[in-house]
Amino acid sequence: MLALIQTIVMALDLYWWVIIASAIFSWLYAFNVVNSRNQFVGSIGNMLYRLTEPALRPIRRFIPDLGGIDISPIILLLILFFLRQFLLTTVAPLVL
Protein backbone atom coordinates (compact mmCIF):
# COMPACT_ATOMS: atom_id res chain seq x y z
CA MET A 1 0.00 0.00 0.00
CA LEU A 2 2.90 2.33 0.73
CA ALA A 3 4.24 1.76 -2.79
CA LEU A 4 0.87 2.85 -4.19
CA ILE A 5 0.92 6.05 -2.12
CA GLN A 6 4.48 6.81 -3.25
CA THR A 7 3.51 6.21 -6.87
CA ILE A 8 0.52 8.57 -6.56
CA VAL A 9 2.74 11.21 -4.93
CA MET A 10 5.26 10.87 -7.77
CA ALA A 11 2.49 11.23 -10.36
CA LEU A 12 1.24 14.36 -8.57
CA ASP A 13 4.79 15.76 -8.58
CA LEU A 14 5.17 15.09 -12.31
CA TYR A 15 1.81 16.69 -13.06
CA TRP A 16 2.90 19.68 -10.95
CA TRP A 17 5.81 20.25 -13.34
CA VAL A 18 3.60 19.73 -16.40
CA ILE A 19 1.30 22.51 -15.16
CA ILE A 20 4.26 24.84 -14.57
CA ALA A 21 5.67 24.02 -18.02
CA SER A 22 2.28 24.70 -19.58
CA ALA A 23 2.01 28.09 -17.86
CA ILE A 24 5.52 29.09 -18.93
CA PHE A 25 4.87 27.91 -22.49
CA SER A 26 1.65 29.92 -22.67
CA TRP A 27 3.55 33.05 -21.59
CA LEU A 28 6.28 32.42 -24.15
CA TYR A 29 3.65 31.87 -26.83
CA ALA A 30 1.67 34.97 -25.84
CA PHE A 31 4.73 37.22 -25.98
CA ASN A 32 5.97 35.72 -29.29
CA VAL A 33 9.18 34.40 -27.76
CA VAL A 34 8.71 31.00 -29.41
CA ASN A 35 8.02 30.56 -33.11
CA SER A 36 4.35 29.63 -33.35
CA ARG A 37 4.78 28.37 -36.92
CA ASN A 38 7.35 25.75 -35.93
CA GLN A 39 5.79 22.27 -35.99
CA PHE A 40 7.83 21.05 -32.98
CA VAL A 41 6.78 24.05 -30.88
CA GLY A 42 3.17 23.49 -31.92
CA SER A 43 3.28 19.83 -30.94
CA ILE A 44 4.74 20.68 -27.52
CA GLY A 45 2.03 23.29 -26.98
CA ASN A 46 -0.67 20.88 -28.09
CA MET A 47 0.66 18.17 -25.75
CA LEU A 48 0.78 20.54 -22.77
CA TYR A 49 -2.72 21.81 -23.58
CA ARG A 50 -4.13 18.28 -23.79
CA LEU A 51 -2.49 17.29 -20.52
CA THR A 52 -3.61 20.29 -18.49
CA GLU A 53 -6.91 21.43 -19.99
CA PRO A 54 -9.08 18.59 -18.56
CA ALA A 55 -8.02 19.60 -15.03
CA LEU A 56 -8.11 23.36 -15.62
CA ARG A 57 -11.48 23.56 -17.40
CA PRO A 58 -13.65 22.80 -14.30
CA ILE A 59 -11.70 25.34 -12.26
CA ARG A 60 -12.18 28.01 -14.94
CA ARG A 61 -15.94 27.48 -14.80
CA PHE A 62 -16.09 28.43 -11.12
CA ILE A 63 -13.67 31.34 -10.87
CA PRO A 64 -14.78 34.79 -11.98
CA ASP A 65 -13.32 36.45 -15.06
CA LEU A 66 -10.30 38.51 -14.04
CA GLY A 67 -9.64 40.05 -17.42
CA GLY A 68 -6.44 38.76 -18.96
CA ILE A 69 -5.23 37.00 -15.82
CA ASP A 70 -5.76 33.24 -15.54
CA ILE A 71 -5.30 32.00 -11.99
CA SER A 72 -6.62 28.50 -12.63
CA PRO A 73 -3.10 26.95 -12.78
CA ILE A 74 -2.33 28.43 -9.36
CA ILE A 75 -5.54 27.00 -7.93
CA LEU A 76 -4.78 23.60 -9.47
CA LEU A 77 -1.26 23.69 -8.02
CA LEU A 78 -2.73 24.43 -4.58
CA ILE A 79 -5.13 21.49 -4.94
CA LEU A 80 -2.27 19.19 -5.96
CA PHE A 81 -0.20 20.42 -3.00
CA PHE A 82 -3.10 19.71 -0.65
CA LEU A 83 -3.58 16.20 -2.06
CA ARG A 84 0.13 15.46 -1.80
CA GLN A 85 0.34 16.66 1.80
CA PHE A 86 -2.85 14.81 2.70
CA LEU A 87 -1.43 11.57 1.33
CA LEU A 88 1.91 11.99 3.07
CA THR A 89 0.71 13.24 6.46
CA THR A 90 -2.65 11.55 6.89
CA VAL A 91 -2.94 8.45 4.73
CA ALA A 92 0.66 7.18 4.79
CA PRO A 93 0.92 7.00 8.62
CA LEU A 94 -2.31 4.98 8.68
CA VAL A 95 -0.79 2.47 6.29
CA LEU A 96 2.41 2.07 8.28
N, CA, C and O atoms as a printed pandas DataFrame, in Angstrom:
     atom_number atom_name residue_name chain_id  residue_number  x_coord  y_coord  z_coord
0              1         N          MET        A               1    0.823   -1.197    0.000
1              2        CA          MET        A               1    0.000    0.000    0.000
2              3         C          MET        A               1    0.867    1.261    0.000
3              4         O          MET        A               1    0.517    2.272   -0.610
4              5         N          LEU        A               2    2.005    1.182    0.696
5              6        CA          LEU        A               2    2.896    2.329    0.729
6              7         C          LEU        A               2    3.468    2.616   -0.657
7              8         O          LEU        A               2    3.665    3.775   -1.023
8              9         N          ALA        A               3    3.733    1.568   -1.421
9             10        CA          ALA        A               3    4.236    1.758   -2.785
10            11         C          ALA        A               3    3.203    2.475   -3.647
11            12         O          ALA        A               3    3.563    3.300   -4.485
12            13         N          LEU        A               4    1.930    2.169   -3.451
13            14        CA          LEU        A               4    0.867    2.846   -4.194
14            15         C          LEU        A               4    0.816    4.333   -3.837
15            16         O          LEU        A               4    0.667    5.178   -4.720
16            17         N          ILE        A               5    0.938    4.651   -2.564
17            18        CA          ILE        A               5    0.922    6.047   -2.125
18            19         C          ILE        A               5    2.116    6.798   -2.700
19            20         O          ILE        A               5    1.977    7.934   -3.152
20            21         N          GLN        A               6    3.295    6.165   -2.686
21            22        CA          GLN        A               6    4.479    6.811   -3.245
22            23         C          GLN        A               6    4.353    7.009   -4.750
23            24         O          GLN        A               6    4.822    8.015   -5.284
24            25         N          THR        A               7    3.726    6.067   -5.435
25            26        CA          THR        A               7    3.507    6.211   -6.874
26            27         C          THR        A               7    2.538    7.350   -7.166
27            28         O          THR        A               7    2.753    8.114   -8.108
28            29         N          ILE        A               8    1.488    7.474   -6.383
29            30        CA          ILE        A               8    0.525    8.568   -6.559
30            31         C          ILE        A               8    1.199    9.913   -6.287
31            32         O          ILE        A               8    0.968   10.882   -7.010
32            33         N          VAL        A               9    2.026    9.970   -5.251
33            34        CA          VAL        A               9    2.741   11.210   -4.932
34            35         C          VAL        A               9    3.688   11.577   -6.071
35            36         O          VAL        A               9    3.807   12.750   -6.423
36            37         N          MET        A              10    4.362   10.584   -6.647
37            38        CA          MET        A              10    5.263   10.870   -7.767
38            39         C          MET        A              10    4.482   11.370   -8.978
39            40         O          MET        A              10    4.927   12.289   -9.665
40            41         N          ALA        A              11    3.319   10.772   -9.246
41            42        CA          ALA        A              11    2.491   11.226  -10.362
42            43         C          ALA        A              11    2.011   12.650  -10.120
43            44         O          ALA        A              11    1.972   13.448  -11.056
44            45         N          LEU        A              12    1.645   12.989   -8.890
45            46        CA          LEU        A              12    1.244   14.361   -8.565
46            47         C          LEU        A              12    2.405   15.330   -8.769
47            48         O          LEU        A              12    2.215   16.436   -9.274
48            49         N          ASP        A              13    3.610   14.910   -8.373
49            50        CA          ASP        A              13    4.785   15.762   -8.575
50            51         C          ASP        A              13    5.067   15.980  -10.057
51            52         O          ASP        A              13    5.388   17.096  -10.464
52            53         N          LEU        A              14    4.953   14.941  -10.860
53            54        CA          LEU        A              14    5.168   15.088  -12.306
54            55         C          LEU        A              14    4.120   15.997  -12.926
55            56         O          LEU        A              14    4.442   16.833  -13.770
56            57         N          TYR        A              15    2.870   15.839  -12.513
57            58        CA          TYR        A              15    1.807   16.688  -13.056
58            59         C          TYR        A              15    1.999   18.135  -12.629
59            60         O          TYR        A              15    1.648   19.055  -13.368
60            61         N          TRP        A              16    2.559   18.341  -11.432
61            62        CA          TRP        A              16    2.896   19.684  -10.947
62            63         C          TRP        A              16    3.810   20.379  -11.953
63            64         O          TRP        A              16    3.578   21.531  -12.320
64            65         N          TRP        A              17    4.857   19.667  -12.399
65            66        CA          TRP        A              17    5.810   20.250  -13.339
66            67         C          TRP        A              17    5.210   20.442  -14.721
67            68         O          TRP        A              17    5.581   21.373  -15.435
68            69         N          VAL        A              18    4.283   19.568  -15.107
69            70        CA          VAL        A              18    3.603   19.734  -16.402
70            71         C          VAL        A              18    2.771   21.014  -16.384
71            72         O          VAL        A              18    2.737   21.743  -17.376
72            73         N          ILE        A              19    2.107   21.290  -15.278
73            74        CA          ILE        A              19    1.302   22.513  -15.163
74            75         C          ILE        A              19    2.204   23.750  -15.224
75            76         O          ILE        A              19    1.868   24.725  -15.896
76            77         N          ILE        A              20    3.328   23.719  -14.540
77            78        CA          ILE        A              20    4.257   24.844  -14.574
78            79         C          ILE        A              20    4.804   25.030  -15.986
79            80         O          ILE        A              20    4.896   26.157  -16.473
80            81         N          ALA        A              21    5.166   23.929  -16.644
81            82        CA          ALA        A              21    5.671   24.023  -18.023
82            83         C          ALA        A              21    4.610   24.585  -18.956
83            84         O          ALA        A              21    4.920   25.367  -19.855
84            85         N          SER        A              22    3.367   24.193  -18.748
85            86        CA          SER        A              22    2.275   24.701  -19.579
86            87         C          SER        A              22    2.081   26.200  -19.372
87            88         O          SER        A              22    1.859   26.933  -20.335
88            89         N          ALA        A              23    2.162   26.657  -18.140
89            90        CA          ALA        A              23    2.007   28.092  -17.865
90            91         C          ALA        A              23    3.148   28.887  -18.487
91            92         O          ALA        A              23    2.920   29.934  -19.093
92            93         N          ILE        A              24    4.366   28.397  -18.342
93            94        CA          ILE        A              24    5.521   29.090  -18.933
94            95         C          ILE        A              24    5.417   29.099  -20.454
95            96         O          ILE        A              24    5.698   30.114  -21.091
96            97         N          PHE        A              25    5.013   27.970  -21.037
97            98        CA          PHE        A              25    4.874   27.906  -22.487
98            99         C          PHE        A              25    3.803   28.882  -22.973
99           100         O          PHE        A              25    3.975   29.524  -24.009
100          101         N          SER        A              26    2.707   28.996  -22.237
101          102        CA          SER        A              26    1.649   29.920  -22.667
102          103         C          SER        A              26    2.136   31.368  -22.618
103          104         O          SER        A              26    1.754   32.175  -23.465
104          105         N          TRP        A              27    2.974   31.705  -21.637
105          106        CA          TRP        A              27    3.547   33.053  -21.588
106          107         C          TRP        A              27    4.485   33.275  -22.756
107          108         O          TRP        A              27    4.437   34.321  -23.405
108          109         N          LEU        A              28    5.345   32.292  -23.032
109          110        CA          LEU        A              28    6.281   32.422  -24.147
110          111         C          LEU        A              28    5.538   32.542  -25.469
111          112         O          LEU        A              28    5.954   33.292  -26.351
112          113         N          TYR        A              29    4.456   31.817  -25.608
113          114        CA          TYR        A              29    3.653   31.870  -26.832
114          115         C          TYR        A              29    2.928   33.214  -26.940
115          116         O          TYR        A              29    2.841   33.794  -28.022
116          117         N          ALA        A              30    2.415   33.700  -25.823
117          118        CA          ALA        A              30    1.668   34.967  -25.842
118          119         C          ALA        A              30    2.560   36.156  -26.174
119          120         O          ALA        A              30    2.115   37.105  -26.819
120          121         N          PHE        A              31    3.814   36.109  -25.737
121          122        CA          PHE        A              31    4.734   37.220  -25.975
122          123         C          PHE        A              31    5.615   37.001  -27.204
123          124         O          PHE        A              31    6.603   37.711  -27.392
124          125         N          ASN        A              32    5.266   36.031  -28.035
125          126        CA          ASN        A              32    5.966   35.719  -29.291
126          127         C          ASN        A              32    7.456   35.447  -29.081
127          128         O          ASN        A              32    8.283   35.842  -29.904
128          129         N          VAL        A              33    7.796   34.778  -27.989
129          130        CA          VAL        A              33    9.179   34.397  -27.759
130          131         C          VAL        A              33    9.501   33.127  -28.547
131          132         O          VAL        A              33   10.606   32.973  -29.068
132          133         N          VAL        A              34    8.530   32.225  -28.627
133          134        CA          VAL        A              34    8.715   31.004  -29.409
134          135         C          VAL        A              34    8.042   31.175  -30.764
135          136         O          VAL        A              34    7.073   31.922  -30.897
136          137         N          ASN        A              35    8.560   30.482  -31.758
137          138        CA          ASN        A              35    8.024   30.561  -33.112
138          139         C          ASN        A              35    6.758   29.710  -33.194
139          140         O          ASN        A              35    6.824   28.483  -33.124
140          141         N          SER        A              36    5.627   30.357  -33.341
141          142        CA          SER        A              36    4.352   29.630  -33.350
142          143         C          SER        A              36    4.142   28.827  -34.626
143          144         O          SER        A              36    3.266   27.963  -34.671
144          145         N          ARG        A              37    4.924   29.092  -35.658
145          146        CA          ARG        A              37    4.784   28.366  -36.924
146          147         C          ARG        A              37    5.618   27.087  -36.963
147          148         O          ARG        A              37    5.457   26.264  -37.864
148          149         N          ASN        A              38    6.506   26.924  -35.987
149          150        CA          ASN        A              38    7.348   25.745  -35.928
150          151         C          ASN        A              38    6.496   24.539  -35.517
151          152         O          ASN        A              38    5.742   24.614  -34.547
152          153         N          GLN        A              39    6.614   23.445  -36.244
153          154        CA          GLN        A              39    5.795   22.267  -35.986
154          155         C          GLN        A              39    6.139   21.634  -34.637
155          156         O          GLN        A              39    5.242   21.166  -33.935
156          157         N          PHE        A              40    7.415   21.611  -34.265
157          158        CA          PHE        A              40    7.826   21.048  -32.984
158          159         C          PHE        A              40    7.259   21.860  -31.822
159          160         O          PHE        A              40    6.765   21.292  -30.848
160          161         N          VAL        A              41    7.330   23.171  -31.923
161          162        CA          VAL        A              41    6.782   24.047  -30.884
162          163         C          VAL        A              41    5.271   23.851  -30.787
163          164         O          VAL        A              41    4.718   23.816  -29.688
164          165         N          GLY        A              42    4.613   23.724  -31.920
165          166        CA          GLY        A              42    3.171   23.491  -31.922
166          167         C          GLY        A              42    2.794   22.172  -31.293
167          168         O          GLY        A              42    1.784   22.084  -30.594
168          169         N          SER        A              43    3.597   21.135  -31.532
169          170        CA          SER        A              43    3.279   19.831  -30.940
170          171         C          SER        A              43    3.508   19.837  -29.433
171          172         O          SER        A              43    2.768   19.186  -28.695
172          173         N          ILE        A              44    4.523   20.562  -28.966
173          174        CA          ILE        A              44    4.737   20.680  -27.524
174          175         C          ILE        A              44    3.571   21.434  -26.879
175          176         O          ILE        A              44    3.061   21.025  -25.837
176          177         N          GLY        A              45    3.157   22.532  -27.504
177          178        CA          GLY        A              45    2.030   23.293  -26.981
178          179         C          GLY        A              45    0.749   22.488  -26.974
179          180         O          GLY        A              45   -0.028   22.564  -26.023
180          181         N          ASN        A              46    0.522   21.720  -28.019
181          182        CA          ASN        A              46   -0.669   20.876  -28.091
182          183         C          ASN        A              46   -0.634   19.803  -27.004
183          184         O          ASN        A              46   -1.653   19.533  -26.367
184          185         N          MET        A              47    0.538   19.187  -26.788
185          186        CA          MET        A              47    0.663   18.169  -25.753
186          187         C          MET        A              47    0.394   18.756  -24.367
187          188         O          MET        A              47   -0.344   18.169  -23.576
188          189         N          LEU        A              48    0.990   19.912  -24.074
189          190        CA          LEU        A              48    0.778   20.539  -22.772
190          191         C          LEU        A              48   -0.681   20.945  -22.591
191          192         O          LEU        A              48   -1.231   20.807  -21.498
192          193         N          TYR        A              49   -1.304   21.439  -23.642
193          194        CA          TYR        A              49   -2.716   21.814  -23.576
194          195         C          TYR        A              49   -3.584   20.591  -23.288
195          196         O          TYR        A              49   -4.474   20.646  -22.439
196          197         N          ARG        A              50   -3.327   19.496  -23.988
197          198        CA          ARG        A              50   -4.129   18.282  -23.791
198          199         C          ARG        A              50   -3.917   17.652  -22.416
199          200         O          ARG        A              50   -4.818   17.003  -21.886
200          201         N          LEU        A              51   -2.745   17.837  -21.845
201          202        CA          LEU        A              51   -2.489   17.286  -20.516
202          203         C          LEU        A              51   -3.099   18.126  -19.397
203          204         O          LEU        A              51   -3.508   17.581  -18.372
204          205         N          THR        A              52   -3.164   19.429  -19.579
205          206        CA          THR        A              52   -3.612   20.295  -18.485
206          207         C          THR        A              52   -5.057   20.770  -18.603
207          208         O          THR        A              52   -5.696   21.060  -17.591
208          209         N          GLU        A              53   -5.568   20.851  -19.799
209          210        CA          GLU        A              53   -6.907   21.428  -19.987
210          211         C          GLU        A              53   -8.020   20.638  -19.289
211          212         O          GLU        A              53   -8.929   21.265  -18.744
212          213         N          PRO        A              54   -8.003   19.301  -19.273
213          214        CA          PRO        A              54   -9.084   18.592  -18.556
214          215         C          PRO        A              54   -9.139   18.918  -17.065
215          216         O          PRO        A              54  -10.217   18.872  -16.473
216          217         N          ALA        A              55   -8.018   19.242  -16.452
217          218        CA          ALA        A              55   -8.016   19.602  -15.035
218          219         C          ALA        A              55   -8.296   21.089  -14.818
219          220         O          ALA        A              55   -8.845   21.474  -13.785
220          221         N          LEU        A              56   -7.923   21.918  -15.780
221          222        CA          LEU        A              56   -8.107   23.362  -15.618
222          223         C          LEU        A              56   -9.516   23.824  -15.993
223          224         O          LEU        A              56  -10.008   24.807  -15.438
224          225         N          ARG        A              57  -10.161   23.138  -16.915
225          226        CA          ARG        A              57  -11.479   23.562  -17.395
226          227         C          ARG        A              57  -12.516   23.658  -16.278
227          228         O          ARG        A              57  -13.221   24.665  -16.211
228          229         N          PRO        A              58  -12.646   22.645  -15.383
229          230        CA          PRO        A              58  -13.647   22.797  -14.305
230          231         C          PRO        A              58  -13.337   23.953  -13.359
231          232         O          PRO        A              58  -14.254   24.584  -12.834
232          233         N          ILE        A              59  -12.066   24.234  -13.139
233          234        CA          ILE        A              59  -11.695   25.343  -12.262
234          235         C          ILE        A              59  -12.072   26.667  -12.915
235          236         O          ILE        A              59  -12.550   27.579  -12.241
236          237         N          ARG        A              60  -11.860   26.776  -14.220
237          238        CA          ARG        A              60  -12.178   28.013  -14.939
238          239         C          ARG        A              60  -13.671   28.300  -14.946
239          240         O          ARG        A              60  -14.079   29.456  -15.057
240          241         N          ARG        A              61  -14.496   27.255  -14.829
241          242        CA          ARG        A              61  -15.941   27.477  -14.797
242          243         C          ARG        A              61  -16.390   28.161  -13.515
243          244         O          ARG        A              61  -17.381   28.891  -13.511
244          245         N          PHE        A              62  -15.654   27.925  -12.416
245          246        CA          PHE        A              62  -16.091   28.431  -11.121
246          247         C          PHE        A              62  -15.463   29.755  -10.721
247          248         O          PHE        A              62  -16.041   30.488   -9.918
248          249         N          ILE        A              63  -14.297   30.080  -11.260
249          250        CA          ILE        A              63  -13.669   31.338  -10.866
250          251         C          ILE        A              63  -14.195   32.473  -11.745
251          252         O          ILE        A              63  -14.505   32.264  -12.918
252          253         N          PRO        A              64  -14.294   33.664  -11.178
253          254        CA          PRO        A              64  -14.783   34.791  -11.984
254          255         C          PRO        A              64  -13.745   35.232  -13.009
255          256         O          PRO        A              64  -12.556   34.941  -12.874
256          257         N          ASP        A              65  -14.209   35.929  -14.023
257          258        CA          ASP        A              65  -13.325   36.445  -15.061
258          259         C          ASP        A              65  -12.505   37.597  -14.487
259          260         O          ASP        A              65  -13.061   38.571  -13.979
260          261         N          LEU        A              66  -11.192   37.480  -14.569
261          262        CA          LEU        A              66  -10.300   38.509  -14.041
262          263         C          LEU        A              66   -9.610   39.284  -15.154
263          264         O          LEU        A              66   -8.508   39.797  -14.964
264          265         N          GLY        A              67  -10.239   39.369  -16.289
265          266        CA          GLY        A              67   -9.636   40.054  -17.419
266          267         C          GLY        A              67   -8.669   39.134  -18.133
267          268         O          GLY        A              67   -9.047   38.042  -18.558
268          269         N          GLY        A              68   -7.439   39.559  -18.266
269          270        CA          GLY        A              68   -6.439   38.764  -18.957
270          271         C          GLY        A              68   -5.639   37.843  -18.052
271          272         O          GLY        A              68   -4.709   37.179  -18.510
272          273         N          ILE        A              69   -5.987   37.794  -16.772
273          274        CA          ILE        A              69   -5.230   36.996  -15.818
274          275         C          ILE        A              69   -5.951   35.668  -15.587
275          276         O          ILE        A              69   -7.137   35.642  -15.260
276          277         N          ASP        A              70   -5.220   34.574  -15.762
277          278        CA          ASP        A              70   -5.764   33.236  -15.542
278          279         C          ASP        A              70   -5.096   32.647  -14.307
279          280         O          ASP        A              70   -3.915   32.300  -14.334
280          281         N          ILE        A              71   -5.862   32.538  -13.225
281          282        CA          ILE        A              71   -5.304   32.004  -11.989
282          283         C          ILE        A              71   -5.642   30.527  -11.788
283          284         O          ILE        A              71   -5.340   29.961  -10.738
284          285         N          SER        A              72   -6.258   29.905  -12.775
285          286        CA          SER        A              72   -6.623   28.495  -12.629
286          287         C          SER        A              72   -5.415   27.581  -12.440
287          288         O          SER        A              72   -5.529   26.621  -11.678
288          289         N          PRO        A              73   -4.251   27.813  -13.088
289          290        CA          PRO        A              73   -3.103   26.949  -12.780
290          291         C          PRO        A              73   -2.645   27.062  -11.330
291          292         O          PRO        A              73   -2.212   26.073  -10.739
292          293         N          ILE        A              74   -2.735   28.251  -10.759
293          294        CA          ILE        A              74   -2.331   28.433   -9.365
294          295         C          ILE        A              74   -3.279   27.664   -8.446
295          296         O          ILE        A              74   -2.840   27.022   -7.492
296          297         N          ILE        A              75   -4.570   27.729   -8.736
297          298        CA          ILE        A              75   -5.544   27.001   -7.932
298          299         C          ILE        A              75   -5.320   25.499   -8.059
299          300         O          ILE        A              75   -5.401   24.776   -7.066
300          301         N          LEU        A              76   -5.040   25.024   -9.272
301          302        CA          LEU        A              76   -4.775   23.604   -9.467
302          303         C          LEU        A              76   -3.502   23.180   -8.747
303          304         O          LEU        A              76   -3.453   22.088   -8.182
304          305         N          LEU        A              77   -2.474   24.017   -8.755
305          306        CA          LEU        A              77   -1.256   23.688   -8.016
306          307         C          LEU        A              77   -1.517   23.618   -6.515
307          308         O          LEU        A              77   -0.945   22.771   -5.829
308          309         N          LEU        A              78   -2.368   24.491   -6.000
309          310        CA          LEU        A              78   -2.727   24.428   -4.578
310          311         C          LEU        A              78   -3.499   23.152   -4.252
311          312         O          LEU        A              78   -3.289   22.552   -3.198
312          313         N          ILE        A              79   -4.382   22.739   -5.143
313          314        CA          ILE        A              79   -5.131   21.492   -4.944
314          315         C          ILE        A              79   -4.181   20.297   -4.952
315          316         O          ILE        A              79   -4.289   19.404   -4.112
316          317         N          LEU        A              80   -3.248   20.287   -5.909
317          318        CA          LEU        A              80   -2.273   19.193   -5.963
318          319         C          LEU        A              80   -1.395   19.176   -4.716
319          320         O          LEU        A              80   -1.079   18.105   -4.198
320          321         N          PHE        A              81   -1.000   20.346   -4.230
321          322        CA          PHE        A              81   -0.200   20.422   -3.003
322          323         C          PHE        A              81   -0.985   19.867   -1.821
323          324         O          PHE        A              81   -0.444   19.124   -1.002
324          325         N          PHE        A              82   -2.262   20.230   -1.736
325          326        CA          PHE        A              82   -3.098   19.712   -0.648
326          327         C          PHE        A              82   -3.211   18.192   -0.724
327          328         O          PHE        A              82   -3.067   17.510    0.291
328          329         N          LEU        A              83   -3.467   17.655   -1.915
329          330        CA          LEU        A              83   -3.579   16.202   -2.062
330          331         C          LEU        A              83   -2.281   15.494   -1.690
331          332         O          LEU        A              83   -2.300   14.453   -1.034
332          333         N          ARG        A              84   -1.164   16.060   -2.108
333          334        CA          ARG        A              84    0.135   15.461   -1.798
334          335         C          ARG        A              84    0.375   15.455   -0.293
335          336         O          ARG        A              84    0.777   14.436    0.269
336          337         N          GLN        A              85    0.134   16.578    0.354
337          338        CA          GLN        A              85    0.339   16.664    1.798
338          339         C          GLN        A              85   -0.640   15.766    2.548
339          340         O          GLN        A              85   -0.274   15.158    3.554
340          341         N          PHE        A              86   -1.867   15.676    2.074
341          342        CA          PHE        A              86   -2.853   14.809    2.705
342          343         C          PHE        A              86   -2.406   13.355    2.638
343          344         O          PHE        A              86   -2.510   12.623    3.622
344          345         N          LEU        A              87   -1.909   12.940    1.479
345          346        CA          LEU        A              87   -1.435   11.566    1.333
346          347         C          LEU        A              87   -0.243   11.291    2.244
347          348         O          LEU        A              87   -0.176   10.242    2.885
348          349         N          LEU        A              88    0.688   12.222    2.302
349          350        CA          LEU        A              88    1.915   11.991    3.073
350          351         C          LEU        A              88    1.722   12.121    4.584
351          352         O          LEU        A              88    2.376   11.415    5.352
352          353         N          THR        A              89    0.842   13.006    5.013
353          354        CA          THR        A              89    0.712   13.241    6.464
354          355         C          THR        A              89   -0.462   12.515    7.101
355          356         O          THR        A              89   -0.449   12.268    8.307
356          357         N          THR        A              90   -1.466   12.171    6.324
357          358        CA          THR        A              90   -2.653   11.547    6.894
358          359         C          THR        A              90   -2.807   10.088    6.487
359          360         O          THR        A              90   -3.035    9.228    7.338
360          361         N          VAL        A              91   -2.686    9.808    5.212
361          362        CA          VAL        A              91   -2.938    8.446    4.730
362          363         C          VAL        A              91   -1.734    7.545    4.959
363          364         O          VAL        A              91   -1.894    6.413    5.414
364          365         N          ALA        A              92   -0.535    8.020    4.654
365          366        CA          ALA        A              92    0.664    7.180    4.787
366          367         C          ALA        A              92    0.897    6.692    6.211
367          368         O          ALA        A              92    1.222    5.517    6.383
368          369         N          PRO        A              93    0.749    7.536    7.258
369          370        CA          PRO        A              93    0.918    6.999    8.616
370          371         C          PRO        A              93   -0.114    5.941    8.987
371          372         O          PRO        A              93    0.169    5.065    9.804
372          373         N          LEU        A              94   -1.301    6.009    8.402
373          374        CA          LEU        A              94   -2.311    4.981    8.684
374          375         C          LEU        A              94   -1.918    3.638    8.084
375          376         O          LEU        A              94   -2.255    2.583    8.621
376          377         N          VAL        A              95   -1.205    3.691    6.970
377          378        CA          VAL        A              95   -0.795    2.466    6.289
378          379         C          VAL        A              95    0.360    1.804    7.031
379          380         O          VAL        A              95    0.439    0.579    7.117
380          381         N          LEU        A              96    1.252    2.630    7.562
381          382        CA          LEU        A              96    2.406    2.074    8.281
382          383         C          LEU        A              96    1.933    1.473    9.556
383          384         O          LEU        A              96    2.736    0.944   10.325
